[in-house]
């Protein structure tokens, strides 16, 4: 893991998705839910996608990236 994937915000988002495996949020919804500015939200999403915690769907939302699913 990199420092970006170990930040408190990234850990919070990861925990929320793991607690609710069916969670599917757009960038905008993530910004509202966690009161994030655009740059911070984008950085968190990038870290989580790079770490294969989240994946982007065809509908531009982010879901838990479950192996073999």
N, CA, C and O of each residue as an XYZ file, in Angstrom:
276
protein
N       0.836     -1.187      0.000
C       0.000      0.000      0.000
C       0.877      1.246      0.000
O       1.963      1.267      0.579
N       0.380      2.267     -0.657
C       1.094      3.528     -0.700
C       0.540      4.458      0.368
O      -0.533      4.196      0.912
N       1.254      5.544      0.681
C       0.712      6.498      1.667
C      -0.675      7.002      1.305
O      -1.500      7.222      2.192
N      -0.950      7.192     -0.001
C      -2.275      7.673     -0.418
C      -3.369      6.676     -0.074
O      -4.483      7.079      0.259
N      -3.076      5.388     -0.147
C      -4.104      4.390      0.146
C      -4.228      4.124      1.641
O      -5.092      3.355      2.061
N      -3.379      4.749      2.447
C      -3.444      4.571      3.895
C      -3.967      5.816      4.611
O      -3.954      5.871      5.841
N      -4.424      6.808      3.857
C      -4.908      8.037      4.484
C      -6.216      7.767      5.227
O      -6.946      6.839      4.879
N      -6.514      8.568      6.244
C      -7.762      8.375      6.983
C      -8.999      8.441      6.080
O      -9.935      7.661      6.258
N      -9.008      9.357      5.122
C     -10.155      9.474      4.222
C     -10.312      8.213      3.379
O     -11.415      7.679      3.259
N      -9.229      7.740      2.802
C      -9.280      6.531      1.971
C      -9.707      5.341      2.821
O     -10.491      4.505      2.370
N      -9.200      5.261      4.039
C      -9.607      4.175      4.934
C     -11.092      4.251      5.265
O     -11.761      3.221      5.344
N     -11.611      5.458      5.459
C     -13.036      5.641      5.739
C     -13.882      5.172      4.556
O     -14.848      4.430      4.735
N     -13.518      5.604      3.356
C     -14.284      5.221      2.169
C     -14.218      3.710      1.963
O     -15.231      3.077      1.669
N     -13.029      3.135      2.115
C     -12.875      1.685      1.991
C     -13.785      0.957      2.993
O     -14.470      0.000      2.632
N     -13.786      1.409      4.233
C     -14.602      0.784      5.270
C     -16.094      0.870      4.941
O     -16.832     -0.094      5.146
N     -16.536      2.019      4.431
C     -17.950      2.174      4.069
C     -18.346      1.193      2.967
O     -19.394      0.552      3.045
N     -17.508      1.081      1.951
C     -17.800      0.149      0.861
C     -17.757     -1.297      1.333
O     -18.571     -2.109      0.892
N     -16.834     -1.634      2.213
C     -16.761     -3.010      2.712
C     -17.936     -3.334      3.630
O     -18.395     -4.475      3.683
N     -18.415     -2.337      4.343
C     -19.568     -2.538      5.222
C     -20.850     -2.720      4.418
O     -21.755     -3.447      4.829
N     -20.918     -2.053      3.266
C     -22.096     -2.128      2.390
C     -21.647     -2.560      0.991
O     -21.512     -1.714      0.107
N     -21.414     -3.850      0.772
C     -20.849     -4.320     -0.497
C     -21.635     -3.926     -1.745
O     -21.052     -3.882     -2.828
N     -22.902     -3.646     -1.641
C     -23.707     -3.247     -2.793
C     -23.685     -1.751     -3.075
O     -24.355     -1.282     -3.995
N     -22.922     -1.005     -2.292
C     -22.867      0.449     -2.443
C     -22.347      0.822     -3.824
O     -21.340      0.285     -4.286
N     -23.034      1.737     -4.471
C     -22.656      2.219     -5.799
C     -22.876      3.725     -5.813
O     -24.012      4.195     -5.752
N     -21.780      4.480     -5.895
C     -21.860      5.934     -5.827
C     -21.116      6.578     -6.985
O     -20.078      6.080     -7.422
N     -21.650      7.683     -7.478
C     -20.951      8.491     -8.468
C     -19.964      9.396     -7.721
O     -20.008      9.504     -6.495
N     -19.086     10.035     -8.475
C     -18.146     10.989     -7.860
C     -18.910     12.076     -7.102
O     -18.559     12.433     -5.978
N     -19.945     12.583     -7.731
C     -20.738     13.662     -7.124
C     -21.380     13.197     -5.812
O     -21.394     13.934     -4.826
N     -21.903     11.983     -5.810
C     -22.506     11.452     -4.587
C     -21.468     11.267     -3.494
O     -21.745     11.509     -2.319
N     -20.265     10.834     -3.882
C     -19.187     10.677     -2.902
C     -18.808     12.037     -2.311
O     -18.586     12.160     -1.106
N     -18.737     13.046     -3.165
C     -18.416     14.389     -2.695
C     -19.427     14.855     -1.659
O     -19.053     15.399     -0.620
N     -20.702     14.642     -1.940
C     -21.749     15.077     -1.009
C     -21.728     14.250      0.274
O     -21.823     14.800      1.371
N     -21.605     12.932      0.139
C     -21.659     12.044      1.297
C     -20.545     12.333      2.300
O     -20.774     12.356      3.509
N     -19.337     12.552      1.782
C     -18.201     12.762      2.666
C     -17.738     14.218      2.712
O     -16.657     14.500      3.228
N     -18.524     15.134      2.190
C     -18.227     16.579      2.206
C     -16.823     16.870      1.666
O     -16.000     17.493      2.337
N     -16.572     16.409      0.448
C     -15.257     16.549     -0.168
C     -15.281     17.563     -1.304
O     -16.293     17.726     -1.987
N     -14.158     18.240     -1.494
C     -14.029     19.060     -2.694
C     -13.660     18.116     -3.846
O     -13.298     16.960     -3.628
N     -13.757     18.620     -5.039
C     -13.548     17.798     -6.229
C     -12.156     17.167     -6.271
O     -12.026     15.978     -6.561
N     -11.124     17.947     -5.988
C      -9.746     17.438     -6.056
C      -9.496     16.336     -5.024
O      -8.859     15.328     -5.328
N      -9.994     16.533     -3.819
C      -9.808     15.528     -2.769
C     -10.551     14.247     -3.117
O     -10.030     13.148     -2.932
N     -11.760     14.395     -3.616
C     -12.555     13.238     -4.008
C     -11.860     12.474     -5.135
O     -11.759     11.248     -5.089
N     -11.389     13.192     -6.131
C     -10.706     12.553     -7.250
C      -9.462     11.803     -6.791
O      -9.204     10.693     -7.258
N      -8.691     12.390     -5.887
C      -7.481     11.744     -5.380
C      -7.823     10.474     -4.605
O      -7.135      9.462     -4.741
N      -8.875     10.518     -3.796
C      -9.282      9.343     -3.035
C      -9.753      8.230     -3.971
O      -9.392      7.066     -3.796
N     -10.556      8.596     -4.959
C     -11.036      7.601     -5.921
C      -9.856      6.989     -6.672
O      -9.786      5.771     -6.840
N      -8.941      7.826     -7.119
C      -7.779      7.325     -7.855
C      -6.979      6.333     -7.008
O      -6.557      5.289     -7.505
N      -6.772      6.659     -5.738
C      -6.035      5.769     -4.842
C      -6.766      4.440     -4.668
O      -6.141      3.380     -4.683
N      -8.088      4.494     -4.504
C      -8.865      3.277     -4.287
C      -8.977      2.418     -5.549
O      -8.968      1.190     -5.467
N      -9.079      3.048     -6.692
C      -9.122      2.297     -7.955
C      -7.749      1.676     -8.226
O      -7.662      0.517     -8.632
N      -6.692      2.434     -8.006
C      -5.332      1.920     -8.218
C      -5.035      0.733     -7.310
O      -4.339     -0.204     -7.702
N      -5.569      0.783     -6.095
C      -5.369     -0.304     -5.137
C      -6.352     -1.457     -5.363
O      -6.336     -2.447     -4.632
N      -7.201     -1.319     -6.374
C      -8.215     -2.316     -6.716
C      -9.208     -2.581     -5.586
O      -9.677     -3.700     -5.379
N      -9.502     -1.510     -4.873
C     -10.550     -1.570     -3.852
C     -11.881     -1.242     -4.511
O     -12.897     -1.882     -4.240
N     -11.862     -0.227     -5.388
C     -13.062      0.170     -6.126
C     -12.828     -0.007     -7.613
O     -11.695     -0.031     -8.093
N     -13.947     -0.130     -8.330
C     -13.877     -0.117     -9.793
C     -15.000      0.750    -10.313
O     -16.047      0.891     -9.681
N     -14.760      1.335    -11.492
C     -15.751      2.208    -12.123
C     -16.659      1.362    -13.006
O     -16.194      0.494    -13.745
N     -17.941      1.623    -12.922
C     -18.913      0.897    -13.738
C     -19.157      1.654    -15.040
O     -18.691      2.780    -15.213
N     -19.881      1.034    -15.935
C     -20.233      1.677    -17.196
C     -21.126      2.892    -16.986
O     -21.210      3.759    -17.856
N     -21.777      2.959    -15.862
C     -22.667      4.093    -15.550
C     -21.959      5.180    -14.744
O     -22.603      6.032    -14.133
N     -20.625      5.138    -14.750
C     -19.802      6.135    -14.044
C     -20.053      6.193    -12.541
O     -20.023      7.263    -11.934
N     -20.298      5.040    -11.957
C     -20.358      4.979    -10.502
C     -19.233      4.056    -10.044
O     -18.610      3.364    -10.850
N     -18.991      4.058     -8.761
C     -17.901      3.254     -8.201
C     -18.480      2.229     -7.242
O     -19.308      2.541     -6.386
N     -18.021      0.997     -7.409
C     -18.461     -0.131     -6.593
C     -17.242     -0.851     -6.062
O     -16.125     -0.650     -6.539
N     -17.468     -1.696     -5.064
C     -16.395     -2.510     -4.518
C     -15.863     -3.436     -5.596
O     -16.645     -4.100     -6.277
N     -14.569     -3.494     -5.762
C     -13.946     -4.356     -6.761
C     -13.715     -5.724     -6.123
O     -12.719     -5.947     -5.435
N     -14.653     -6.627     -6.367
C     -14.552     -7.959     -5.793
C     -13.903     -8.903     -6.801
O     -14.340     -8.969     -7.950
N     -12.885     -9.623     -6.396
C     -12.214    -10.563     -7.307
C     -13.175    -11.633     -7.817
O     -14.023    -12.134     -7.079
N     -13.026    -11.964     -9.073
C     -13.834    -13.018     -9.715
C     -15.320    -12.742     -9.702
O     -16.131    -13.668     -9.710
N     -15.680    -11.459     -9.681
C     -17.108    -11.132     -9.694
C     -17.493    -10.526    -11.016
O     -18.657    -10.183    -11.222
